[in-house]
Amino acid sequence: MDYKDIVSDGDKYRKNYINGINEFILRKNQEGFNVRETFMQAENFPEKIEIYRKQYIEMLGIDKFDSTNLPETTMTLVGNDEECSFYRVVVYVTKEIPFHGLLMVPNGIKKAPLIISQHGGGGTPELCSDINGKNNYNHMVRRLIKRGAVVFAPQLLLWNVADEIETAPKHPIPFNRHNIDKELKRFGVSITALEIKGIMNAITYLSSLDIVDEEKIGMMGLSYGGYYTLHTMAADKRIKSGYANAAFNDRNVYSWSDWCYFNSANTFHDAEVAALCAPRKLYVAVGTEDQVFDYKTSMPEALRVRKYYEAFSSENNFIFDVWEGGHTVSSTDEGFDFLFSALKENND
């Protein structure tokens, strides 16, 4: 018997199968806008925001990490320059996981706001702080230091291990972020949850330092750093203001595996996560020349955010800036001014 016809016939069914799956995903994506509207309504949002925040934290798995009985935090002076002193700070997420970053303390300050400054893909604290290689951060950290902020730049599981990335020096310490994320999700957590918890534990420690005004904490970042700015601020109300660059978008379009969670298309996409930052000040910037994310697909999501801020009568506390630039931080000062304005107001 010649089986070629049977095999060929089977290919038609296989094609129909994958086409059907893709059509189902497309339909669910289209329905997701309305589903999320029903899930999180603006009319009673101020009364229910903490319920939503709890659900969001549970979705990521942040609540699965226990902060008790962790190894002691360490803070070690590693250098200084004409602007600041550099300290290596190590906090623990679990007893096995040391989470670290560079703390930069401007010379001569006695007490100042704390800004978490988060690098993006392929990045390190040293890269985004302009002390190791050329980069696309547009002097993000140094601009914060010049404004008198104490800056903490955490290391995420994102450093460059490849030769072809020109804007990030190679660090030959291999890892597979997406495989690790899959392993963590088997336990009800995620790499995002792990790293947000690390940032939160760092904030707890740094807030205890005499040089830090614990009532004046902000966060900013680029690309993955913008994603973490948005998602950490949504989880941690101690962050009074945020400046998220080159990350905010439609997760239906950019459904990266480590940026997606169980049932998130029906609950928390970028708009709903941004809403959890309300009524605190949030500045979201996207570039018209961004070669990684198309700014046009971010605009419908941004429109969804405004009604939640309006529910708090704080519509001026959310800024969505479409600027004429690429995958970087804007050269203008508007976002920085907005970030610091909340920290100045806090003690007024």
C-alpha positions, 0 to 999 in steps of 0.5 A: 500500500502507498501511504503518501496520499494518507500522509498528504491528506493528514497535512491538510488536517494539520494545517487546519489545526494550527490555523484554528489555534491561531484564529482562536488566539486572535479572537481571544485577543480581540475579546480581551479589551472588553474582558479586562474592562469588565474585570477592572471597572473605573467607577469604583476603582479607588475602593477596590484598588487594593483587592486588584493589587492583591490579585496582581501580586498573586498572579506574578507570584510575588507573595510566594517569597518569604522575607523572614530569616534571610541572610544579612544584607551587605553594603561594600564601598567599591569606588568613587569618582568626582560625582559619587561613591559606589557601593555594592549592595547585596540583599536576599530574595531567598536564602539561596538567591543573592540579589545585588546592585550598585548604590551611588551616593552623590558626594556631599549629600546628607539625606536625599531621595532614593531612585531605583534606576533599572537597566534593560536587556543586555544591561548591567548596573555598570553599563547604565551608570556609564562606567563600562562601555557605550550604551543607549541609556542617554546618561540615565543614572548620571542625570539622576545623580546630578539632581541629588538623588541616591541611585540604586541600580539593580542587576537583573537576569539580563546581562549580555552573553553574546558577541553581537550586541554593540551597546552592551559588553559581554559577560561570559556567565551563561544563563537562559532567562526564559527556561528559568522563568518556565521552571519558576512558573512551575512553582507558581512564581516567575522571574518577574516576581523574583526580581520585583521581590529583590527590588522591594527587599532592597528598598526596605534595606536602603530606606533604613539608611541615614542618607535616604529619605524613606518618604521620597522613593522613585523608580525609572528604567529603559526597556526591560527597565521600563517594564520593571518600573511599571510592574514594581511600582504597581506592587509597591506603594512606597514608590511615589513616582515612576518614569517608564521608558520604551516598554509600555505596549499592547501585550497582545502584540508583544507577548514575550513569555516572561512578560505574560502570566496565567490569565493576564490577557483577561486581567492585567495587561500594561494598562491595568498594571499602570492603573495600580500605580494610581493616584501616584505620579507615572510618566510613560514614554515611547519613541516614534523611532523605537526599533523594538516596540511600535509606539502606535500599538501602545496608544490604545493601552495608554487611553485605557489608563486615564479613566483609572486616574480620573477615578482618583481625580488625579488625571494630571498624575499620568503622563503618556509621552510620545516623543520623536526618538528611538529605544532610549531615554529622552534627552529632554528633562520633562520626564525627570522633572515629573519624576522628581516633582512627586518627591518634592511634593511629598514632604510639603 
